Amino acid sequence: MILYEAYNLDASNPYTMFDVHDLIWELHFHRAYECVFVCSGEICCRIEHETYHAKPGMLLFVMPNQLHSLTTSGTSHCYILRFSPELIGHFHNSYLDRIPRDSCFAFRSSEDIINFYLSQKAKPQNIYVLKALLYKICGELVEHTDFLYRRNSSKDLLIYSLLDYIHKHYTDKCSLRTAAEDCCCDYYYASKTFIKYTGISFVDYVNNLRVQKACYLIKNTNDTCMDISLNCGFTSLRSFNRNFLKYCRCTPSEYAHANHA
């Protein structure tokens, strides 16, 4: 499943960093840059049509709007740094329409990433400290590989458009027919292309996304299941419960109890 993640990174919130164990993220894309530094284990990363196997000490570099997934076989530990293009303005403008030939490399300054994560947990870091780290990463990437001009096929562009439509309309009536019309595309062609890229139907994708959004609301709000179901685009509590059980293997009430205990 591909997730479209519209991270609102701006001048007041230019980056986010995660300390992640046993990473499994489905195929997705977003406007931000993303760096994944592997501390232990092995992470399999698909970036568009390439697959990488990153081991400890290696860094994966994902450009804005590149489709990518991250999975672990066994156990893993990594740091993920996601940041706004504006933080590396010179690099971003220089390689705006290009992508790395090889997006995985051994990062020589690994301690800098670890130290930055530990220090920013204690207090917000000076923005220039972050920029120094990011440009060091960019510098090693440029030394490691050359860059290719980005070429998106018509099917790639259609998938981006369909996912963007879903992201904007999943809380309302969101059908493939209306999405295809919005993208000026034949309904049957859109259906076939969507299943080929995502592995599931448009309806399953939308309901899965709604359930994931519902999980977030259950964890982080005190809203009732009825309110959450309506806010996530389900037309009835029955439909919400059925889809939640399908994708989470438990009921919303069971999920709430497990995450509020």
Disulfide bonds with the S-S distance in Angstrom:
none
